[in-house]
Amino acid sequence: MIVSSIKLTSFRNFENVSAIFSDGANIFFGKNGAGKSNLLEAIFLTLLGKSPRGARDAVMVAEGANFYRVEGEVRTGKQTQSVAIAYDTGGRKKITIDKTPSRNSGLFERFSAVSFGPTDLEILSGPPSKRREYINIYLSQASAKHLSYLSDYHKALEQRNAFLRQNEYGGANPYDEMVIELGSQITLQRKLFLEIISGDAGEYHANISDGQNLKTAYTPSVELNDDFGDIKLIKLQFEKTIGRLKEREKILQTSLVGPHRDDIDFYINGRPARTHASQGEMRTAAIALKLAVFDYLKRIQKISPLLLLDEIFAELDISRRRKLIDSFGQFEQLFLTTATDIPELASNERKKFVIENNSINPE
């Protein structure tokens, strides 16, 4: 998958800029605060219609403007498609593919991207929502069905919570069945996804860190036993857990069971990463998790996702930097930012850009 070019209008610190990219490695060089991360964000947005940092659309509008527009040419195989994402501060967002209106799901069905940035350390150290976001954005790229389950689940969850707030007498919640059905499917898919990712991430982590062990443990809000792979048993346990927490949900007026309450635990050399890992160790683990989903998506989709790496070498020693560089030699196109030295990459094609004065300048 190749992004051939991009054009930005009133996006973050870029007023009106464009760039033509190379196959292989594209390296964005510039001082901190120059806009390198914003450019990666725009490329990711072009492919999937959302920020890899979880930023709201209104935040991405340039200061003093009332809209942003991002346009890109994306090549998959022999097909090239024109994608445009436009948002105005009135809350309207428009996505077009080859000038035909599309939903966000249309982008997920066509394109694929894996992004790493400094905020991804929160996958290990941040709140559970960051870990759920990690699963959601990459599992949804692999499975249109999962994306549909997520959308329908959150709609059903809103209705269930509304009933909990409005129902003073504690009667049966008419949305239980829908939440259980959709939530169980999401739980099963997450479990299968993390089983694969855990092994691949562990291998990447060991290679980069001279043998340190990374383990991943899925901790869903539904109490499950060894028969985790049986959807009928997941639904049954889901129903039992809701029944057990019924009175508490009535008091708090919110749903306490389901994928929106799931979490993941990470362990480095047997110790919880959240409390015991250094910044460098967490960065290495987060990178390993992203490289694992890159391989996963590549296997599932039969094409290479776009790889975007933001200040990936910060806080890594020389040994880890070299091993990390050696680990991503199978990409089709890579975007990499750096504020310091340009690393040597295993790519015959590479293009350097200097980001300064709110502009993108090929070198």
C-alpha positions as CSV (number, residue, x, y, z in Angstrom):
1,M,0.0,0.0,0.0
2,I,1.5,3.3,-1.1
3,V,0.4,6.9,-0.4
4,S,1.8,8.7,-3.4
5,S,1.0,12.3,-2.5
6,I,-0.8,14.4,0.0
7,K,-2.3,17.9,0.2
8,L,-3.2,19.6,3.4
9,T,-5.4,22.7,3.9
10,S,-5.8,24.3,7.3
11,F,-4.7,21.1,9.0
12,R,-2.8,21.6,12.4
13,N,0.1,23.9,11.6
14,F,-0.1,23.5,7.8
15,E,-2.0,26.2,6.0
16,N,-1.7,25.0,2.4
17,V,1.0,22.4,1.6
18,S,1.5,19.4,-0.5
19,A,4.1,16.6,-1.0
20,I,4.9,13.8,-3.3
21,F,6.3,10.7,-1.6
22,S,8.5,7.8,-2.6
23,D,7.9,4.1,-2.4
24,G,10.1,2.7,0.3
25,A,11.3,5.0,3.1
26,N,10.2,8.6,3.5
27,I,12.0,10.4,6.3
28,F,10.7,13.6,7.9
29,F,13.5,15.6,9.6
30,G,13.0,18.7,11.7
31,K,13.1,20.3,15.1
32,N,10.7,19.4,17.8
33,G,7.4,21.2,17.3
34,A,8.0,21.7,13.5
35,G,5.0,19.5,12.6
36,K,6.5,16.1,11.8
37,S,3.9,14.3,14.0
38,N,1.1,16.3,12.5
39,L,2.1,15.2,9.0
40,L,2.1,11.5,10.0
41,E,-1.3,12.1,11.6
42,A,-2.6,13.5,8.3
43,I,-1.3,10.5,6.3
44,F,-3.0,8.1,8.8
45,L,-6.2,10.2,8.6
46,T,-6.2,9.9,4.8
47,L,-6.3,6.1,5.1
48,L,-8.6,5.5,8.0
49,G,-10.5,8.8,8.6
50,K,-9.3,9.2,12.2
51,S,-6.3,10.4,14.1
52,P,-3.9,7.7,15.4
53,R,-3.6,9.9,18.5
54,G,-7.3,9.8,19.2
55,A,-7.6,13.5,18.6
56,R,-11.0,15.0,17.8
57,D,-11.6,16.5,14.4
58,A,-12.1,20.0,15.9
59,V,-8.6,19.8,17.4
60,M,-7.0,19.2,14.0
61,V,-8.4,22.4,12.5
62,A,-5.6,25.0,12.1
63,E,-5.8,27.9,14.5
64,G,-7.9,30.7,13.1
65,A,-9.6,28.4,10.5
66,N,-13.0,26.9,10.5
67,F,-12.3,23.7,8.5
68,Y,-9.6,21.3,7.5
69,R,-9.2,19.3,4.3
70,V,-6.8,16.4,3.7
71,E,-6.4,14.9,0.2
72,G,-4.3,11.9,-0.8
73,E,-3.5,9.5,-3.7
74,V,-3.4,5.9,-2.4
75,R,-2.1,3.0,-4.5
76,T,-3.1,-0.6,-3.7
77,G,-1.6,-3.0,-6.3
78,K,-2.3,-1.5,-9.7
79,Q,-5.2,0.6,-8.5
80,T,-4.9,4.3,-7.4
81,Q,-7.7,6.0,-5.6
82,S,-8.2,9.6,-4.6
83,V,-9.2,10.1,-1.0
84,A,-10.4,13.4,0.6
85,I,-11.3,14.0,4.2
86,A,-13.0,17.4,5.0
87,Y,-14.3,18.7,8.3
88,D,-15.8,22.0,9.3
89,T,-16.2,23.3,12.8
90,G,-20.0,23.0,12.5
91,G,-19.4,19.3,13.2
92,R,-19.8,18.1,9.6
93,K,-17.3,15.6,8.2
94,K,-17.2,14.4,4.6
95,I,-15.2,11.5,3.2
96,T,-14.9,10.9,-0.5
97,I,-13.2,8.1,-2.4
98,D,-12.7,9.0,-6.1
99,K,-15.1,11.9,-5.5
100,T,-17.9,9.4,-4.3
101,P,-19.2,9.9,-0.7
102,S,-18.1,7.2,1.7
103,R,-18.4,6.3,5.3
104,N,-15.5,5.7,7.6
105,S,-16.0,2.0,7.2
106,G,-15.3,2.4,3.5
107,L,-11.8,3.4,4.3
108,F,-11.3,0.5,6.7
109,E,-12.4,-1.9,4.0
110,R,-9.9,-0.5,1.5
111,F,-6.8,0.7,3.4
112,S,-4.6,-0.3,6.2
113,A,-2.0,1.5,8.4
114,V,0.0,0.9,11.5
115,S,1.2,4.0,13.4
116,F,3.6,4.4,16.3
117,G,4.1,7.6,18.3
118,P,5.2,8.7,21.7
119,T,1.7,8.6,23.1
120,D,1.6,4.8,22.4
121,L,3.5,4.2,25.6
122,E,0.1,4.7,27.1
123,I,-0.9,1.3,25.7
124,L,1.2,-0.1,28.6
125,S,1.1,2.7,31.2
126,G,-2.2,4.5,30.5
127,P,-5.9,3.9,31.3
128,P,-7.7,0.8,30.0
129,S,-9.3,2.9,27.2
130,K,-5.9,3.2,25.5
131,R,-5.5,-0.6,25.4
132,R,-9.0,-1.1,24.1
133,E,-8.3,1.6,21.4
134,Y,-5.2,-0.4,20.4
135,I,-7.3,-3.5,19.9
136,N,-10.2,-1.7,18.2
137,I,-8.3,0.2,15.5
138,Y,-6.2,-2.8,14.3
139,L,-8.7,-5.6,14.7
140,S,-11.3,-3.4,12.8
141,Q,-8.8,-3.1,9.9
142,A,-8.6,-6.9,9.7
143,S,-12.3,-7.6,10.1
144,A,-15.2,-5.5,8.7
145,K,-17.5,-7.7,10.8
146,H,-15.6,-6.6,14.0
147,L,-16.0,-2.9,13.0
148,S,-19.7,-3.5,12.5
149,Y,-20.0,-5.3,15.9
150,L,-18.3,-2.4,17.6
151,S,-20.5,0.2,16.1
152,D,-23.7,-1.7,16.9
153,Y,-22.5,-2.6,20.4
154,H,-21.9,1.0,21.4
155,K,-25.3,2.0,20.0
156,A,-27.0,-0.8,22.0
157,L,-24.9,0.2,25.1
158,E,-26.1,3.8,24.9
159,Q,-29.7,2.5,24.8
160,R,-29.1,0.2,27.7
161,N,-27.6,2.9,29.8
162,A,-30.4,5.3,28.9
163,F,-32.9,2.7,30.2
164,L,-30.9,2.2,33.4
165,R,-31.1,6.0,34.0
166,Q,-34.8,6.3,33.3
167,N,-36.2,3.1,34.8
168,E,-36.9,3.7,38.4
169,Y,-38.4,0.3,39.2
170,G,-35.6,-2.0,38.0
171,G,-37.5,-4.0,35.5
172,A,-35.9,-6.2,32.8
173,N,-33.7,-4.2,30.5
174,P,-34.9,-4.8,26.9
175,Y,-31.4,-4.2,25.6
176,D,-29.7,-6.9,27.5
177,E,-30.0,-9.5,24.8
178,M,-28.5,-7.3,22.1
179,V,-25.6,-6.2,24.4
180,I,-24.9,-9.8,25.3
181,E,-24.9,-11.0,21.7
182,L,-22.7,-8.2,20.3
183,G,-20.5,-8.1,23.4
184,S,-19.8,-11.8,23.3
185,Q,-18.8,-11.7,19.7
186,I,-16.4,-8.8,20.3
187,T,-14.9,-10.6,23.4
188,L,-14.2,-13.8,21.3
189,Q,-12.6,-11.8,18.5
190,R,-10.4,-9.9,20.9
191,K,-9.3,-13.1,22.6
192,L,-8.3,-14.7,19.3
193,F,-6.6,-11.5,18.1
194,L,-4.5,-11.1,21.2
195,E,-3.5,-14.8,21.2
196,I,-1.8,-14.2,17.9
197,I,-0.4,-10.7,18.7
198,S,1.0,-11.8,22.0
199,G,3.3,-14.4,20.4
200,D,4.5,-12.2,17.6
201,A,5.0,-9.2,19.9
202,G,7.0,-11.4,22.3
203,E,9.3,-12.4,19.5
204,Y,9.9,-8.8,18.3
205,H,10.4,-7.7,21.9
206,A,13.0,-10.4,22.6
207,N,14.9,-9.6,19.4
208,I,15.1,-5.9,20.1
209,S,15.8,-6.1,23.9
210,D,18.4,-8.9,24.0
211,G,16.0,-11.6,25.2
212,Q,13.6,-9.8,27.6
213,N,10.3,-11.5,27.9
214,L,7.0,-9.8,27.0
215,K,3.7,-11.4,27.9
216,T,0.2,-10.3,27.2
217,A,-2.9,-11.2,29.2
218,Y,-6.5,-10.4,28.1
219,T,-8.7,-9.5,31.1
220,P,-12.3,-9.1,30.0
221,S,-14.9,-7.8,32.4
222,V,-16.9,-11.0,31.9
223,E,-15.6,-13.8,34.2
224,L,-14.5,-16.6,31.8
225,N,-13.2,-20.1,32.3
226,D,-11.0,-22.4,30.1
227,D,-13.8,-22.8,27.5
228,F,-13.1,-19.2,26.3
229,G,-13.4,-20.2,22.6
230,D,-17.0,-21.3,22.8
231,I,-19.3,-18.4,21.9
232,K,-22.3,-20.0,23.6
233,L,-20.4,-20.3,26.9
234,I,-19.2,-16.7,26.6
235,K,-22.8,-15.5,26.2
236,L,-24.0,-17.6,29.2
237,Q,-21.2,-16.2,31.4
238,F,-22.0,-12.7,30.1
239,E,-25.6,-13.1,31.1
240,K,-24.7,-14.5,34.6
241,T,-22.3,-11.6,35.2
242,I,-25.0,-9.0,34.3
243,G,-27.4,-10.8,36.6
244,R,-24.9,-10.7,39.5
245,L,-24.3,-7.0,39.0
246,K,-27.9,-6.0,38.3
247,E,-28.4,-4.1,41.6
248,R,-25.2,-2.3,41.4
249,E,-25.9,-1.2,37.8
250,K,-29.3,0.0,39.0
251,I,-27.6,2.2,41.6
252,L,-24.9,3.5,39.4
253,Q,-27.2,3.8,36.4
254,T,-24.5,2.5,34.0
255,S,-23.4,-0.8,32.4
256,L,-20.6,-2.5,34.3
257,V,-20.2,-5.5,32.0
258,G,-19.0,-5.8,28.5
259,P,-16.1,-5.0,26.1
260,H,-16.2,-1.3,27.1
261,R,-14.8,-2.5,30.5
262,D,-12.1,-4.9,29.1
263,D,-8.4,-4.5,29.8
264,I,-5.0,-6.0,28.9
265,D,-2.2,-6.7,31.2
266,F,1.4,-6.6,30.0
267,Y,4.4,-8.2,31.8
268,I,8.1,-7.7,31.1
269,N,10.3,-10.5,32.6
270,G,7.3,-11.5,34.7
271,R,6.7,-8.1,36.3
272,P,3.8,-5.7,35.5
273,A,5.0,-3.3,32.8
274,R,2.7,-0.6,34.1
275,T,4.5,-0.3,37.4
276,H,7.9,-1.8,36.9
277,A,9.1,-1.0,33.3
278,S,11.4,1.9,32.4
279,Q,10.5,4.4,29.7
280,G,12.8,2.6,27.3
281,E,11.4,-0.8,28.2
282,M,7.8,0.5,27.6
283,R,8.8,2.1,24.3
284,T,10.4,-1.2,23.2
285,A,7.2,-3.2,24.2
286,A,4.9,-0.7,22.5
287,I,6.9,-0.8,19.3
288,A,6.9,-4.7,19.4
289,L,3.1,-4.6,19.8
290,K,2.8,-2.3,16.7
291,L,5.2,-4.5,14.6
292,A,3.1,-7.5,15.6
293,V,-0.1,-6.0,14.3
294,F,1.7,-4.9,11.1
295,D,2.6,-8.6,10.5
296,Y,-1.0,-9.7,11.4
297,L,-2.6,-7.2,9.0
298,K,-0.2,-8.1,6.3
299,R,-1.1,-11.8,6.6
300,I,-4.8,-11.2,6.8
301,Q,-5.1,-8.7,4.0
302,K,-2.4,-10.1,1.7
303,I,-0.9,-6.6,1.3
304,S,1.6,-4.6,3.3
305,P,0.0,-1.9,5.5
306,L,1.5,1.6,5.6
307,L,3.9,1.9,8.4
308,L,4.2,5.3,10.2
309,L,6.9,5.7,13.0
310,D,7.1,8.9,15.0
311,E,10.4,9.5,16.9
312,I,10.8,5.8,17.2
313,F,14.4,5.9,18.3
314,A,14.0,8.2,21.3
315,E,15.0,6.7,24.7
316,L,16.4,3.6,23.0
317,D,20.1,2.7,23.4
318,I,22.3,2.1,20.3
319,S,21.9,-1.7,20.4
320,R,18.1,-1.5,20.5
321,R,18.1,1.1,17.7
322,R,20.1,-1.2,15.4
323,K,18.0,-4.2,16.2
324,L,14.9,-2.2,15.6
325,I,16.1,-1.0,12.2
326,D,16.9,-4.6,11.3
327,S,13.4,-5.7,12.3
328,F,11.4,-3.7,9.7
329,G,12.9,-4.7,6.4
330,Q,9.6,-6.0,4.9
331,F,7.6,-2.8,4.6
332,E,6.3,-1.6,1.2
333,Q,6.3,2.1,2.3
334,L,7.5,3.6,5.5
335,F,7.1,7.1,7.0
336,L,9.6,7.9,9.7
337,T,10.2,11.1,11.7
338,T,13.4,12.1,13.5
339,A,14.8,15.2,15.2
340,T,18.3,14.0,15.1
341,D,20.4,11.7,12.9
342,I,18.9,9.9,9.9
343,P,19.2,6.2,10.5
344,E,20.3,3.8,7.8
345,L,17.3,1.8,6.6
346,A,17.1,-1.5,4.7
347,S,15.4,0.1,1.7
348,N,16.7,0.8,-1.8
349,E,14.4,3.8,-2.1
350,R,14.4,6.6,0.4
351,K,13.4,10.2,0.3
352,K,14.1,12.9,2.9
353,F,11.9,15.9,3.7
354,V,12.8,18.8,6.0
355,I,9.8,20.1,8.0
356,E,10.2,23.7,9.0
357,N,8.3,27.0,8.9
358,N,5.1,25.1,8.5
359,S,6.2,23.7,5.2
360,I,7.3,20.4,3.7
361,N,10.5,20.6,1.7
362,P,12.0,17.6,-0.2
363,E,15.8,17.5,0.1
